[in-house]
Amino acid sequence: MLLRHIKLGLVALTALVGATSCLDKYPDSAIPEKDAMQTFADAEQHLIGIYGHLMNSALYSGYLTLLPDIQCDLAYAVEGNSNTYGDFWLWKIRPTDLLIQDVYAQLYAVIGACNFYLDRIDAVMARETSDANLETLDQYTGEVYAIRALCYSELLKCFCEAYDPATAEQQQGVVLRTKYFEKEPVRRASLYDSYKFVLDDLTRADELLDDAEDTPNNYYMSEAAVQAIRARVALYMQDWDTAIEYASILIDEKKSTFKLADAKTKYNADYTFFDYMWAYDLSYEIIWRIGFTETSYGSPLGTVFLNFTKDLTYFYPDYVPATAALNLYDDADLRYSGYFAGKEEGLTIGYTNGLDWPMLVKYYGNRNFTDKLIFHVSMPKPFRLAEQYLIRAEAYCRKNDFTKAGNDLTALRKMRYASGGTLNVSKNNWLQTISDERVRELYMEGFRLHDLKRWGREYADLNGGYSIRRTPQSCSQPEGSSLKITPDNPLFVWPIPQHELESPGSEILPNESNR
């Protein structure tokens, strides 16, 4: 397909200047709406624009990935840091926070672009005479449904309470915008209806997408990506059987397509398969990634952990890994050397405060970019096969099938360990075991806040009644280094942006964190 050969990001979406709400419509270009997206080529260009918008710094190449982990117990703010993301680390998030507004606005911006496409695509297809183009448009439409579902799932993770099947119909979900050209009430649907909407979109996407498009390292949505979303959403909905079903498709049925990256086996003289995945953003493990090029890329994920560009000599991290997180890796775990490095590896911290600490180098930057002096830019990888093993293992535990859970965790660890890696799971240790392994594997990929929220009191009871506990470590910023967060803290659910509550016609109910 032509789209697969076009570099993403050539077409940018534009924001509506002066809009009072993130839910307002916005045009994709200066072309009048009634004249936009008339042909196959128009539809293709619009889809390119949607993918380009996913590069935005508020989404996977920035806030959506980093903030949920920085807010928790995985990193410490360094004394003398730039205060980037400081309110999140301090748990002082407000409804007027610009980062919150950006995440909310950009997710709805992508949803708006998807709605525009879906409102126009039937007319485009009615005018199309080429069977090949019609088939391709079906594929494109499946991708759009998948992207819309993904964006709504992210809104649900960030701005809603954890899903409880017993109370979901009474819980607040999100504002569901399904149309671009028609006015719709600006009010939140129930959590049940919101998740049902996501599932319905994923069903439509699955019907339109062809598994022949399933390949590792996809820049575009495929059937495999839809299955990965289904598995994750099912886990969050406590639908253990469905989580197992879809994770199993990717792990077992598509094992000839997707494979875990081996941390022991050399890809080339310089990297193992695992290290190469982070150095060049390529692996048989990657189900879907955000497509960057050297001339079109999003925000540099690694900046706050490295800040090498300050003088191109030393590193000035805003955040360094928490001792508790580092201690989860044992000597045989090769993920440690892939994710963290310091003075022994030739990386010198430039602060004069005596900080000598391992830094996160997971997002050091794609080496094709660093060769061009573009630092700290890594392609986000929202869906990797490793997560599917973790999803299935947790779902097995919920069904008291601890043997199968242990087998999945062991299979993952054996690909990450120099030797050994076997893990036994039992009724008494499973939740802490799952939590620890998710930290080891998914460190700073944006899962921790949402994991702690959905585990709630169950996890806190294993840790002295607290979901999050921080104690000061070397050269950490005093404020925030001593912190205890209980599972009922309202800020596990981000506040709805204040201007959304106050915009004309809004019927949006606030979260408890808004008060």
N, C-alpha and C positions, 0 to 999 in steps of 0.2 A: 504494500500500500504506500501511496505517496507520502502520507503523513509520517511514516516510519523513517523516511529519508530527509525529512525537514528538521532542521535544528529548532528545538523548542525555544521559546522566548522571543522569536522574531516579531510576534504580534503581542502587544501588551494591552491589558485591560486598563481602562481609565476610570478614575473615581468621579463621582458626581460632586462637583464643587458646591458647597453650601447645603448639602443634605443634612437634615436634622436627625436622621435615624439611619442606623446601619441596615435597616430593612427596606429603605427606599430603593427604587429602581435606579439603575445607572446604565448609560449607554456603553456599548463596546467600542464605539468610534463616533466620529462626527457625522456619520451617515444617519439620516432620519430613521427612527425605529421601524417604520412601516416599509422602508426600502432595504433594510438590512437582512442578511442571510436569505438570499433568494435562490442560490445555486449550490451545486455540490462543492465547488471551490470555496464559497462563502462558509458553508458548514464546516469544512475542513479547517479553514483559517480560524473560525470561532473556537473550535476544539483546541487548536494550538494555543490560543489565548488563554483558555481555561487551564491547560497544563502550565503555561508560563506563570499564571497567577499563583499557582501552588508553590512557586519559589519564594514567595513573599517572606520577609524576615519575621513576620508575626506568626508564621506557620511552621512547617517542618524544619526550615533552615534557621530557626531562631526560637521564639518564645514558646511555641507549642511543644517543642522538644525539650527545652532546657528548664523552663520555669517549674514544671511539676516535680522535678528532681532537686533543684536548688532549694525549693521550699521545704524539703524534707530533711533527711538525716544523712545524705550522701556526700555533702561537701561543706567546707567551712570558708566563710569570708575571711580574707587575709587582712591583717592590720595594715592600713594604708591603701586599701583597694579603692577603686574608682566609684564604688557604690552602685555599679550596674546591677540591676535586679535586687537592690538592697531591701526594698519593701517586702519582697517575697521571702527573702531569707529571714527577715525579722518578723514575719507574720503580721505585717501592718498593711495589708492589702485593703484598698478602699474602692468604692464603686466609681470613683472619679479617676482611678489609675489608668494612665494612658496605655499601658501594656495590655491590661484587661480589655480596654476598648478596642485595641488593635486586633487582638485574637478574635473577639466577637465579630467585629466588622469585616475582617478578611474572610472568615469562614462563611458569613452570609453573602459576601461579595462573590465568592465562588458559587455558592448556591444560586444566587441571582443569575449568574452567567449560565449555569446549567438550566435554569428555568427558561431563560430566553431561548436557548437551543431547543429545548423540548417543546416549547410553544410554537416554534417555527418549522420543526423538522418534517411534520406531515405534509406541509405545503411544498417544501423542497422535494420530497420524495414523489409527490404527485406530478411534479413537472419533469422529473428525471426519466430518461428513456433508456439509459444504459443499465443492463442487468448487473454488470460488475460494479457499477457505482452504487446501485441500490443495495447490493450485498455489503459493500463497504460502509454505507450509511447506517445499516443495521449494527455493524460493529461499533461505529462511532457512538451511536445512541446507547448501546450497552455500556460503553465507557463512561458516558455522561451520567447515566443512572448510578453507576458504581461510585463515581466521584461525589455526587450529591449525597449518597448514602454515607460515604466516608466522612464528609464534612458534618453531617448531622450527628454521626456517632461521636465526633470530637466535641461538638457542642454539648452533647449529653454527658460526656465524661467530665468536662470542665465546669459546667454551670448547673448541674443537677445532682441530687442526692443519688447514692448508690441504689441500684434497682433491687426492689424487694417484690417478688411475685405476689405476695399476699397483699401488698398495699399500693402497687404500681398505678392502679387506676385512680387513686386519690393523691398521688405524688405529682408535683409540678414537673412537666417536661420542658420543651422548647417551643418557640413560635415556629409553626410549620408553614413555610411559604412554598406553595406548589405551582404557582403561576407567575408569569412575568407581567402580563398585560392586564390582568384582572385584580381589582382591589380585594384584599382578604383581611379578616379581623386581625388586629395586632394583639393577640393574646396567646398565652402558653397553652398548648395541649397537655393532656395528662402524660405522665412518664410512660405509661403503657402504650398509648396511642403514638407517642413519639418513636419509641422503639419499633412498634409495628410498622410505622412508615419506613424506617430504615430497612427492615426486613423485606417489605414489599418492593422497595427499590432494588435491593440485592437480587430478589427473585427475577425482576424484569431484566436486570443486567445479565444474570446467568443464562436466561433464555436467549439473549441476543449474542452473547460472546461465544467464541469457538475455542475449544481447548487446543486447537492447532496453533493458536497465538501464544500459548504458554511457553515462555522461555525465561531462563534466569536473566536478571539485570534489566528487566523491562522498564522503560520510561513511561509506558502507557498501561492502562488498566487491562488486565487479562482475566480469563475465567479463574485462574489460580489466585489472583489478587482478590477477587470477589469471595472465593472460598476462605482466604485468610481473614478477611473482614468478618465473614460469617462466624468463623471459629472464635474470634476475639469478642464479638458482640454477644454470642451465646454464653461465653464465660462470664461476661459482665451481667447477663440476665439470669445467671444461675441455671441455665439450661444445659446441664452437664452432658446429656446424651448428644445434643446437637453439636456442642463443642468438640466432643470426641469424634463425631461423624466427619466434620469438615476438616479438623486437624489430621485425621487419618487419611483423607483423600490426598493431602499434600505430602504426608510422611510416607505412606505406603503405596497408594495407587500411582502417584507421580514421582516415585523414587528414581526413575530413570531421567527425570528432568531436574529435580531439585535435590541437592545433597549438602549435608553439613560440611562446612569448611574445616579441613584437617589442620590442627595447629602443630602437628609433628612432622608432616610431610612437606618437603620443599616444593614450592611452585617454580622458583628459579634460584639462582645463587644467593639472592638477597632476602627472600621472603618465603615463609611458609604460606600455605593456602589461606590460613586464617589471617595472618598479618597482611597478605596481599589484599584481602577484602577491605581492610581499613586504609591501606596505602593507596590503592587505586580504585576503590569502590566497585570492584568486580569480584563476583563469586557465584558458583552454582547454588549458593545458599540464599541469594537475594531474590525475593519474589517480586518486589516492586521498589523502585527507587525514584527519587526526584532527579530528573535529567538536567545536569549542568553541563555547560561547555565553557571553554576558556574565555569566551566573550559574553556569555549569558549565564549568570549564576546568582544564587541567593546570598543570604547573609553567612558570614564565616562562623560556623558553630564553635570552633576552637578558640576564639579570641579571649573569652573571659577566663579560660583555663591556662592560657599561654602568654598572650600579649607580646609576642616576639617583635612585632612591628614597631614597638615604641622606640627602639634604637638599633634593631637588627643585630644585636649582640647578646643581650640577656633577655630572660623571661620575667614577666611581671604579672603573675596570675592574680586575678580577682578572687578566685576560688581554688582551693586545693582539696583533694579527696579526704574524707573523714577517716580517722584511724579505724573506726569500727568497720567501715567498708573495706579498707585495705586488708584488715585482719581476717576477712572471710576467705581470702585466697590462700591456699596452702602452697608449699614449695613446688609441687608437681603441676600446678595449674598454670598453663602457658598463657592464659588470658591476662594474667598480671603484667607480664612483659609487653604484651600487645597493647594494653590500655594505659599503663603508667610508666613513667621514666623520670630520672632526675640527674643529679650531678654525676653519678657513676656512669651514666650513658652520655655524658657530655653536655647536658642541659643545665645551665647555670642560672639561678635566680638572681635578679638584679637589685632586689630590695636591700636596704642597709639595716633592716631590723633583725638580721640573723636567720631569716627563714631558710631552711634547708629541708625540703619536703618533696616527695614524689608528686609529679604533676600529671594531669590527665593528658595523654598524647593520642587518645583514640581519635580525636579530631585535629590532629596535627595539620592535616591538609592533604588533599589528593596530590600525589607527587607530580602529576602532569601540570598542576597549577603552581606548586612551589617552584618547579623548574622555571616558571615564568615570573617568579617573585610575587605570586598571589598566595598569601599564607592563610592557614587555618580554614580553608574552604573544603569541606567534605560533602559529598552527596548524601542527603538524608536517605535512610533505608527504613521506611515505615513498616515494611513487612519482610522478615527474615524467617527461614525455616526453623531456626532455633526457638523462636517464640512459639511456634506450633507444638514443639515437643513440650515446652513448659505449660502451654494451655492444656494439652491432653493429660499431662501428668497431674495437674491440679484437679481436672475434672474426674480423673480416675480416683483420686483421693476422696473427693466428695461422694463417690459411689462406694467407698471403702474397698477399692481394689488397689491395695497398696503395692502388691507385687508388680502389676503393670505400670504403676506410677514410678516405682523404683527402676524398672527396666528402661523407661523413657529418659529419666534423669541420667541414668548410667550411660545410655547410648549417646546423649549429648556430651557428657563429661569425658567420655573416652576419646572423643574427637578434639577435646581441648586440653587433655592431660598428657604429660610426658610419659607417664605410666600410671596404672591404676585408674581411679575415677569411679569405682563402683560405689553406689549409694543405696543404703537400705532405708526404706520408708515404712513407718508404722503409724498406728492410730495416735500415738502419743507425740510424735515428732513431726508429722507431715506438714503442718502449716509453717512452722519455723524453717523447715527444710526447703519448702517451696519458696518462701520469702528470700532466704539466703541465696538460693540458686538464681532467682530472678535478678537479684542485685548483681551477682557475679557476671551474669551473661548480658543483662540489659542496662548496665550502668550508664547513666546520663542519656538514655534514649526516651525518657519522658513517661515512664510507667509508675514510678514509686508513689506519688501522691494518690493516684487512682487506685492502686493496689491497697494502700493503707485505708483508704476510704471504704472500699468494698469489703475489706476484712473486718473493719470496725473494732468492736469490743472483743471479738474473738481473738484478734491478734494482740490487742493491748493487754489482755489478761495474761498473755505469755511473757509480757515485758513490764511487769510491775504496774499495770494499769495505764500505761502511756503508749500511744502510737509512735511518738517521736520523743527522743531524749537526746539532748546535746550537752556535752561537758567540754570545757575549754581545751584546746590543743595548741601546740606550738605556734606562736605568732598569729593566732586567730584574733579577729576583731572582738573586743570585749562584749559589745552589745550583740546579743543573739547567740553567743557561744554557750550560754547556759539557758536551756530551753526545755520545757516539758509541755507536750501537747497531748491532750486527751482525745479519745475518738469522737467525742461529741462537739469538738470545736467547729463552729460554723464555717471557718475558712477552708475546710476541706472542700467546700463547694464555693467556687469563686462567685463574687457578687455580679449581678446583672449590671452592666454599665448604667450609670445614673442618667445619662442623656436619653437612654432607651426608655426608661421609666417615665421621663418627663416630656418626651416628644409628643407632638399633637396626635391625638387619636389613639395613643397607647393605652392598652388595657393590661399591660404586662405586670404580673405580680412579682414582688421582689423576693430574693432569697433571704434567709436569716442573716447571712453575711452582709446584706445591704443595710441592716439596722445598726 
